[in-house]
Amino acid sequence: KERLQDIAHSFDEALAAARRVPPSATHAAVQPVDKETLLHLDKSAVEAYLNYGTSAEFDAFFGTHIAPLCQPVLSSGIFKYYFFIDILLTTAHFVNGLGGEVKDLALEVAELESSLRQIKTTEEIYTRTRQILEEGLAFRDQQAQGETLKLVAQAQEYITQHYADPELSLNDVAAYVNLSPSHFSTVFSHTGNETFKTYLTAIRIRKAKELLCTTGLKVYEIADQVGYNDPHYFSAVFKKMTGVSPADFRKRTTSTTT
């Protein structure tokens, strides 16, 4: 070994090799267990699962990448320690890459160390591994949700500032928040519980109500100020949204205030 801290690995390899030697071959040359087989955790697979996986896919992930390591993990306290530390630190590194800190993981190293001696079966390896990785998934999804909310808020602010532009389109707003139109449409609808068109129309009609109540502008002038080139279309949309025409809305408002 090149490093002092790898002596524990050397001991595990020697112990495993000794267990493989048949009694009649005690003095024969012993081939050490392949380190890649005994001690290798595919961290790239763990990182890929944390980046793109879901809880529903954990069983398949475990069966492919973790289950083959369970027997050596259970046969060695040292290997068990290094295996779970690798899982924990890979998850912590992933969380850190998303802007989080190790403290954002509820399961800390000290707690893990104290619980290792209780892990004696494949099922217990499964449970603890899943617990660690799902903390990473939960942090990832929380961050993604936060980013989505931020993008939608930026889009809504942009719409509020540009609703009077009759040419304002979903493509314009999608470009502003650096998303494809189709992705933006899906994100906006799912997060805000209304489509882009519904949101834009609601802002325009709300502003039109305000102008009808507080100014003497003609209906066609108000239509132009809230983003409608065609006053007839504006009146039709207004009536659909409020149940009355712009003129009737103004009359009702005026009679109420007087």
C-alpha positions as semicolon CSV with decimal commas, in nm:
position;residue;x (nm);y (nm);z (nm)
1;K;0,000;0,000;0,000
2;E;0,119;0,350;-0,078
3;R;-0,066;0,522;0,206
4;L;-0,085;0,441;0,575
5;Q;-0,463;0,478;0,580
6;D;-0,491;0,195;0,324
7;I;-0,353;-0,062;0,565
8;A;-0,706;-0,149;0,672
9;H;-0,787;-0,234;0,310
10;S;-0,475;-0,449;0,292
11;F;-0,588;-0,641;0,600
12;D;-0,933;-0,703;0,451
13;E;-0,781;-0,830;0,128
14;A;-0,548;-1,062;0,315
15;L;-0,828;-1,192;0,536
16;A;-1,054;-1,255;0,240
17;A;-0,774;-1,429;0,052
18;A;-0,698;-1,651;0,352
19;R;-1,062;-1,757;0,373
20;R;-1,052;-1,869;0,010
21;V;-0,753;-2,100;0,056
22;P;-0,855;-2,472;0,089
23;P;-0,696;-2,659;0,385
24;S;-0,482;-2,874;0,155
25;A;-0,331;-2,571;-0,006
26;T;-0,223;-2,381;0,304
27;H;0,131;-2,344;0,176
28;A;0,036;-2,279;-0,185
29;A;0,071;-1,938;-0,341
30;V;-0,238;-1,732;-0,263
31;Q;-0,390;-1,498;-0,520
32;P;-0,539;-1,198;-0,340
33;V;-0,902;-1,113;-0,400
34;D;-0,946;-0,866;-0,681
35;K;-0,969;-0,526;-0,513
36;E;-1,212;-0,402;-0,780
37;T;-1,449;-0,684;-0,686
38;L;-1,408;-0,660;-0,311
39;L;-1,381;-0,290;-0,242
40;H;-1,509;-0,099;-0,541
41;L;-1,823;0,111;-0,509
42;D;-1,918;0,262;-0,844
43;K;-1,944;0,624;-0,731
44;S;-2,032;0,739;-1,082
45;A;-2,343;0,520;-1,067
46;V;-2,433;0,667;-0,727
47;E;-2,385;1,018;-0,862
48;A;-2,599;0,939;-1,168
49;Y;-2,875;0,803;-0,944
50;L;-2,864;1,116;-0,729
51;N;-2,877;1,337;-1,037
52;Y;-3,148;1,162;-1,235
53;G;-3,300;0,882;-1,029
54;T;-3,622;0,856;-0,833
55;S;-3,726;0,671;-0,521
56;A;-3,923;0,428;-0,737
57;E;-3,600;0,330;-0,917
58;F;-3,403;0,254;-0,601
59;D;-3,469;-0,121;-0,606
60;A;-3,323;-0,153;-0,956
61;F;-3,026;0,065;-0,861
62;F;-2,962;-0,137;-0,546
63;G;-2,986;-0,469;-0,728
64;T;-2,735;-0,362;-0,992
65;H;-2,478;-0,163;-0,798
66;I;-2,509;-0,240;-0,426
67;A;-2,636;-0,597;-0,386
68;P;-2,313;-0,752;-0,532
69;L;-2,117;-0,577;-0,254
70;C;-2,339;-0,684;0,036
71;Q;-2,151;-1,005;0,121
72;P;-1,808;-0,841;0,156
73;V;-1,970;-0,550;0,341
74;L;-2,122;-0,787;0,596
75;S;-1,804;-0,990;0,633
76;S;-1,584;-0,698;0,736
77;G;-1,640;-0,420;0,985
78;I;-1,374;-0,208;0,816
79;F;-1,524;-0,254;0,472
80;K;-1,869;-0,183;0,611
81;Y;-1,739;0,145;0,749
82;Y;-1,569;0,251;0,425
83;F;-1,868;0,145;0,214
84;F;-2,116;0,361;0,406
85;I;-1,873;0,649;0,438
86;D;-1,837;0,640;0,059
87;I;-2,216;0,648;0,019
88;L;-2,252;0,930;0,271
89;L;-1,967;1,143;0,136
90;T;-2,079;1,097;-0,225
91;T;-2,425;1,218;-0,122
92;A;-2,276;1,506;0,078
93;H;-2,062;1,608;-0,221
94;F;-2,372;1,601;-0,441
95;V;-2,567;1,819;-0,198
96;N;-2,272;2,058;-0,174
97;G;-2,269;2,087;-0,553
98;L;-2,630;2,205;-0,539
99;G;-2,538;2,477;-0,292
100;G;-2,616;2,285;0,024
101;E;-2,398;2,179;0,315
102;V;-2,332;1,853;0,495
103;K;-2,552;1,976;0,779
104;D;-2,843;1,964;0,533
105;L;-2,819;1,585;0,557
106;A;-3,002;1,466;0,866
107;L;-2,779;1,159;0,889
108;E;-2,434;1,264;1,008
109;V;-2,112;1,063;1,015
110;A;-2,122;1,026;1,393
111;E;-2,472;0,878;1,380
112;L;-2,370;0,645;1,100
113;E;-2,071;0,515;1,293
114;S;-2,284;0,439;1,596
115;S;-2,533;0,243;1,390
116;L;-2,297;0,035;1,178
117;R;-2,271;-0,247;1,430
118;Q;-2,647;-0,289;1,402
119;I;-2,625;-0,359;1,028
120;K;-2,600;-0,735;0,993
121;T;-2,817;-0,827;0,695
122;T;-2,860;-0,732;0,332
123;E;-3,201;-0,589;0,420
124;E;-3,039;-0,355;0,673
125;I;-2,781;-0,244;0,413
126;Y;-3,071;-0,179;0,178
127;T;-3,259;0,028;0,437
128;R;-2,964;0,240;0,544
129;T;-2,837;0,297;0,189
130;R;-3,184;0,405;0,081
131;Q;-3,212;0,639;0,378
132;I;-2,890;0,818;0,287
133;L;-2,960;0,847;-0,086
134;E;-3,319;0,960;-0,041
135;E;-3,194;1,252;0,166
136;G;-2,992;1,352;-0,141
137;L;-3,294;1,309;-0,370
138;A;-3,513;1,514;-0,135
139;F;-3,260;1,799;-0,129
140;R;-3,228;1,786;-0,509
141;D;-3,604;1,800;-0,560
142;Q;-3,640;2,079;-0,305
143;Q;-3,376;2,283;-0,487
144;A;-3,536;2,212;-0,824
145;Q;-3,873;2,324;-0,693
146;G;-3,718;2,642;-0,559
147;E;-3,557;2,715;-0,895
148;T;-3,885;2,650;-1,072
149;L;-4,072;2,887;-0,842
150;K;-3,807;3,152;-0,904
151;L;-3,839;3,115;-1,282
152;V;-4,218;3,136;-1,269
153;A;-4,198;3,446;-1,047
154;Q;-3,960;3,607;-1,298
155;A;-4,198;3,519;-1,582
156;Q;-4,497;3,663;-1,396
157;E;-4,308;3,984;-1,328
158;Y;-4,215;4,011;-1,695
159;I;-4,579;3,960;-1,797
160;T;-4,691;4,226;-1,549
161;Q;-4,446;4,474;-1,702
162;H;-4,530;4,394;-2,066
163;Y;-4,901;4,300;-2,067
164;A;-4,985;4,616;-2,268
165;D;-4,782;4,487;-2,563
166;P;-5,034;4,322;-2,798
167;E;-4,751;4,114;-2,946
168;L;-4,649;3,963;-2,611
169;S;-4,637;3,586;-2,654
170;L;-4,548;3,272;-2,464
171;N;-4,232;3,246;-2,675
172;D;-4,120;3,593;-2,560
173;V;-4,158;3,508;-2,193
174;A;-3,998;3,165;-2,237
175;A;-3,697;3,327;-2,400
176;Y;-3,674;3,576;-2,112
177;V;-3,639;3,294;-1,856
178;N;-3,417;3,084;-2,088
179;L;-3,656;2,791;-2,134
180;S;-3,796;2,632;-2,447
181;P;-4,158;2,733;-2,515
182;S;-4,291;2,382;-2,452
183;H;-4,098;2,339;-2,127
184;F;-4,193;2,685;-2,008
185;S;-4,561;2,621;-2,084
186;T;-4,554;2,300;-1,878
187;V;-4,363;2,453;-1,587
188;F;-4,579;2,765;-1,578
189;S;-4,906;2,570;-1,586
190;H;-4,803;2,314;-1,325
191;T;-4,658;2,568;-1,085
192;G;-4,915;2,843;-1,114
193;N;-5,218;2,619;-1,178
194;E;-5,314;2,827;-1,482
195;T;-5,189;2,860;-1,837
196;F;-4,983;3,147;-1,969
197;K;-5,279;3,274;-2,174
198;T;-5,514;3,263;-1,874
199;Y;-5,264;3,449;-1,656
200;L;-5,201;3,718;-1,920
201;T;-5,572;3,765;-1,984
202;A;-5,646;3,797;-1,612
203;I;-5,385;4,074;-1,577
204;R;-5,520;4,261;-1,880
205;I;-5,882;4,243;-1,763
206;R;-5,786;4,345;-1,409
207;K;-5,607;4,652;-1,546
208;A;-5,905;4,725;-1,773
209;K;-6,138;4,722;-1,472
210;E;-5,911;4,968;-1,297
211;L;-5,913;5,203;-1,596
212;L;-6,289;5,176;-1,636
213;C;-6,337;5,274;-1,272
214;T;-6,080;5,551;-1,246
215;T;-6,060;5,719;-1,588
216;G;-6,288;5,857;-1,855
217;L;-6,106;5,675;-2,135
218;K;-6,316;5,529;-2,414
219;V;-6,349;5,151;-2,428
220;Y;-6,135;5,131;-2,743
221;E;-5,866;5,340;-2,571
222;I;-5,865;5,108;-2,270
223;A;-5,848;4,808;-2,501
224;D;-5,536;4,955;-2,661
225;Q;-5,375;5,028;-2,323
226;V;-5,419;4,672;-2,198
227;G;-5,286;4,496;-2,506
228;Y;-5,583;4,450;-2,739
229;N;-5,567;4,589;-3,093
230;D;-5,930;4,495;-3,160
231;P;-6,178;4,666;-2,922
232;H;-6,455;4,425;-3,022
233;Y;-6,241;4,128;-2,925
234;F;-6,148;4,305;-2,603
235;S;-6,518;4,355;-2,519
236;A;-6,591;3,988;-2,589
237;V;-6,305;3,873;-2,364
238;F;-6,404;4,121;-2,093
239;K;-6,765;3,996;-2,092
240;K;-6,653;3,635;-2,085
241;M;-6,432;3,704;-1,782
242;T;-6,672;3,931;-1,587
243;G;-7,017;3,848;-1,714
244;V;-7,082;4,206;-1,834
245;S;-6,960;4,433;-2,112
246;P;-6,702;4,704;-2,036
247;A;-6,971;4,973;-2,070
248;D;-7,206;4,797;-1,832
249;F;-6,922;4,737;-1,586
250;R;-6,848;5,111;-1,584
251;K;-7,215;5,197;-1,533
252;R;-7,247;4,956;-1,240
253;T;-6,931;5,087;-1,082
254;T;-7,037;5,449;-1,128
255;S;-7,386;5,391;-0,984
256;T;-7,238;5,209;-0,685
257;T;-6,996;5,486;-0,602
258;T;-7,264;5,758;-0,642
